[in-house]
Amino acid sequence: MKETIVLGLGNPLMGDEGIGVRIVEELESACGKNFPQADFLDAGTGGMSILHLIAGRKKAILIDCALMGEQPGTIKRFTPDQVRSQKILAHQSLHEADILNIIDLSRQLGECPEEVVIFGIEPESITERIGLSFCLDQQIRSYLDLLIEELEEM
């Protein structure tokens, strides 16, 4: 197991909701070999399986769509302690989960990474379709640059 895991979260079948998955795929393809201490993984709508993916790591970097009330395409870096979830769960799927609750559970179990960083990206459109909105798609390179900076700090 590598000390760092980079997880792309989201559903690529729901437009901008798939931004995390797209970024982690691009990041691994473009520069994954430059960071041998990191695993890059499409965690999609992994739900509670994320608990096991982050267990025992030194660092977890999570990338996901986040409704923050910002301009579409805005990316923000934060830790779990800096935010509060307002996610309303429908409880219709085992894949449905609130990432902050998963991190809290990981802490309770004593398996949480020393450092957890979340990159949230404000969506323009979450609707049934494959592919990102033009707004987010045009910013992929800048998102990758921010994540590469984060990985270089290790």
C-alpha positions as CSV (number, residue, x, y, z in Angstrom):
1,M,0.0,0.0,0.0
2,K,1.3,3.4,-1.0
3,E,1.4,6.2,1.6
4,T,-0.9,8.5,-0.4
5,I,-4.1,7.9,-2.2
6,V,-5.8,10.3,-4.7
7,L,-9.5,9.5,-5.1
8,G,-11.7,10.9,-7.9
9,L,-15.3,10.8,-6.7
10,G,-18.5,11.3,-8.6
11,N,-20.8,9.9,-11.3
12,P,-19.6,10.5,-14.9
13,L,-23.2,9.7,-16.1
14,M,-24.4,12.9,-14.4
15,G,-22.5,15.6,-16.2
16,D,-20.3,17.8,-13.9
17,E,-20.9,15.3,-11.0
18,G,-18.1,13.2,-12.8
19,I,-15.4,15.9,-12.4
20,G,-13.5,14.0,-9.7
21,V,-13.3,10.8,-11.8
22,R,-12.2,12.8,-14.9
23,I,-9.4,14.6,-13.0
24,V,-8.0,11.5,-11.3
25,E,-7.9,9.7,-14.7
26,E,-6.1,12.7,-16.4
27,L,-3.8,13.1,-13.4
28,E,-2.7,9.5,-13.4
29,S,-2.2,9.5,-17.2
30,A,-0.3,12.7,-17.3
31,C,2.0,12.3,-14.3
32,G,1.2,9.3,-12.2
33,K,4.7,7.8,-12.8
34,N,6.2,11.0,-11.3
35,F,4.6,10.2,-7.9
36,P,5.5,6.6,-7.1
37,Q,4.3,7.1,-3.5
38,A,0.7,7.7,-4.6
39,D,-2.1,5.5,-5.8
40,F,-4.6,7.1,-8.2
41,L,-8.1,5.7,-8.1
42,D,-11.5,6.3,-9.7
43,A,-13.7,5.8,-6.6
44,G,-16.7,6.9,-8.5
45,T,-19.8,6.4,-6.3
46,G,-17.9,4.1,-4.0
47,G,-19.9,4.9,-0.9
48,M,-18.6,3.1,2.2
49,S,-15.9,1.4,0.2
50,I,-14.0,4.7,0.5
51,L,-13.5,3.9,4.2
52,H,-11.3,0.9,3.2
53,L,-9.5,2.8,0.5
54,I,-8.2,5.5,2.8
55,A,-7.5,3.2,5.8
56,G,-3.9,3.3,7.0
57,R,-2.7,5.9,4.5
58,K,-0.6,8.9,5.5
59,K,-2.5,11.2,3.2
60,A,-5.8,11.1,1.2
61,I,-6.6,13.6,-1.5
62,L,-10.3,13.6,-2.5
63,I,-11.6,15.3,-5.6
64,D,-15.3,15.9,-6.1
65,C,-18.0,18.1,-7.3
66,A,-19.2,20.4,-4.5
67,L,-22.1,22.8,-4.3
68,M,-20.4,25.8,-2.6
69,G,-22.4,28.7,-4.0
70,E,-19.5,29.8,-6.1
71,Q,-19.1,30.5,-9.8
72,P,-19.2,27.3,-11.9
73,G,-15.7,25.9,-12.3
74,T,-14.4,27.3,-9.0
75,I,-12.1,24.9,-7.2
76,K,-11.4,25.1,-3.5
77,R,-9.0,23.2,-1.3
78,F,-10.1,22.4,2.2
79,T,-9.8,19.9,5.0
80,P,-12.8,18.0,6.6
81,D,-12.5,20.2,9.7
82,Q,-13.0,23.4,7.6
83,V,-16.4,22.5,6.2
84,R,-19.8,21.1,7.2
85,S,-21.8,18.8,5.0
86,Q,-25.3,19.8,3.9
87,K,-25.8,16.7,1.8
88,I,-29.2,15.2,1.9
89,L,-29.1,11.5,1.3
90,A,-31.9,9.7,-0.4
91,H,-31.0,6.3,1.2
92,Q,-31.8,4.5,-2.0
93,S,-28.3,3.1,-2.8
94,L,-25.4,1.4,-1.0
95,H,-23.2,3.6,-3.1
96,E,-24.7,6.8,-1.6
97,A,-22.6,8.4,1.1
98,D,-21.5,11.6,2.7
99,I,-17.7,11.8,2.4
100,L,-17.4,13.8,5.6
101,N,-19.3,11.1,7.5
102,I,-17.0,8.5,6.1
103,I,-13.9,10.5,7.2
104,D,-15.4,10.8,10.7
105,L,-16.1,7.1,10.9
106,S,-12.5,6.5,9.7
107,R,-11.3,8.6,12.6
108,Q,-13.5,6.8,15.1
109,L,-12.0,3.5,13.9
110,G,-8.4,4.8,14.2
111,E,-7.8,4.3,10.5
112,C,-7.9,7.8,9.1
113,P,-4.9,9.2,7.3
114,E,-2.9,11.8,9.1
115,E,-3.8,14.3,6.4
116,V,-7.1,14.5,4.4
117,V,-7.4,17.1,1.7
118,I,-10.6,17.7,-0.3
119,F,-10.7,19.6,-3.6
120,G,-14.2,20.7,-4.3
121,I,-15.3,22.0,-7.8
122,E,-18.4,24.0,-8.3
123,P,-20.5,22.3,-11.0
124,E,-22.3,24.2,-13.8
125,S,-24.7,21.4,-14.6
126,I,-25.6,18.1,-12.9
127,T,-27.9,16.3,-15.3
128,E,-28.2,12.9,-16.9
129,R,-25.5,13.1,-19.6
130,I,-22.0,11.8,-20.2
131,G,-19.3,14.5,-20.2
132,L,-18.5,17.7,-18.4
133,S,-19.9,21.1,-19.1
134,F,-17.7,23.3,-21.4
135,C,-16.9,25.5,-18.4
136,L,-15.3,22.7,-16.3
137,D,-13.8,21.0,-19.3
138,Q,-11.9,24.1,-20.2
139,Q,-10.3,24.3,-16.8
140,I,-9.0,20.7,-16.5
141,R,-5.4,21.8,-17.0
142,S,-5.6,24.3,-14.1
143,Y,-7.2,21.7,-11.8
144,L,-4.3,19.3,-12.7
145,D,-1.7,22.0,-11.9
146,L,-3.2,22.5,-8.4
147,L,-3.2,18.8,-7.7
148,I,0.4,18.4,-9.0
149,E,1.4,21.2,-6.6
150,E,-0.3,19.3,-3.7
151,L,1.5,16.1,-4.6
152,E,4.8,17.8,-4.9
153,E,4.5,19.1,-1.3
154,M,4.8,15.5,0.0
